[in-house]
């Protein structure tokens, strides 16, 4: 094998890893084995913070939830639902820029983004933060086969004063249709969802 051929072979073997690595956030890198096919969903000025493989619509194919972090002053985040079509290619299905807490939105507790839990065709985003007054929130979305989208199905809010945790705790649970109507994942705003019809 000649030197140019060897160089080309080595270069080609590194390309998938390079494409993947370029999408990673430097401050809190995700697994370096992030699929290269996710790189095209990373918006300019953003990096890939987390990715979660799952069959989000129950069609038997692997989809992804992708958390991007923007390079703005607050470190805002975007959550993408990326699904696989009948042709096998991934496509952006839904996007929400409010559900995952920004990097600097947790107060003295730091980064508020706690976890993203996926169970079947539903997923839950959890955030927490505060200082003396602590708070946590979780938002659950489930896939509707009738509407062919993910909709808000449960909100849990908890808060308490660290100096009086037993007497100051307040917990709320909001569910449809009692507290809100159909809210598409893309339209969800944690500051404006109650009684929304």
Order of alpha helices (4+ residues) and beta strands (2+ residues): alpha-beta-beta-beta-beta-beta-beta-beta-beta-alpha-beta
